[in-house]
Amino acid sequence: TTTELTDLVKFWTGWEILPRSLSVKVVTGRYPTASTCFEALRVPGHYKDYASFKTDVLASISSCQTGFGLV
């Protein structure tokens, strides 16, 4: 949805405006994380199906409403 895409960009970059470039890194970990200073999304490589990936991404991006600097 539009709201999910906006939240993804905000989670990924810290802003609701797209930067010139974005990066994705496959890492070892439990959940997707973001480095907003470097506009890098870190996605764990353990996902075997889209449904579990989507669930974790939606859980992660929902934290953009209360994340760093917004508490």
N, C-alpha and C positions, 0 to 999 in steps of 0.2 A: 504494500500500500504506500501511498505518498507519505504518510506519517512514519512508517517503518523506514523508508529510504532517508527521510530527514533525520530521524534518530540515528541511523547508521552513520551518516556523514558527521553528525555531531559527536557521536561516540568515537569515530575514527580520527577526527581532526580537532575537536573542541569547538567547532563553529558550525553554523548551518549553511555556510557558503563553501562551495568546492574550491580547493586550491588548484594550482597549475598541474600538480602531479600527486599521485597517491601510490603507496607501495603496499604489497601484501607479502608477508613472510610466513612460511610454514615452519612451525616450531614444535618442540615437545612441551606439552602442558595439558591442562584439563579443559580450560575454557578460552574462547577468543578474548584477546586483550588488545589494547591500542596504545601506541606511543604518539600522543597528540603533538608533541614538539617536532617529531620527524614525519608526521602524517603517515604512520605505518600501522597496518592492521596485522596482528600476529594470530595466525590460525593454527591450532594444533592439527597435526597430521594423522590423528588416530581415527577420524570419522570413517565409518564404513557405509553409511547411508545418509541420504539427504535429510530425512526426517529428524534424526538426532542432531545433525549439524544446524538445521533451521531452529530447532528448539533452543540450543545453546546460544546461537547468534541473537535470537529475540530476547532471551534472558539477559545477555550482555548489553545489548543496546538499550534495554529498558533502564539500565543504570545511569544513562546519560542525564536523566532528570534530577538525580541526586548525587552525581559523581563529584569528582574533584572540583572544588570551588563553588559548588551549587548546594552544599549542605547548609 
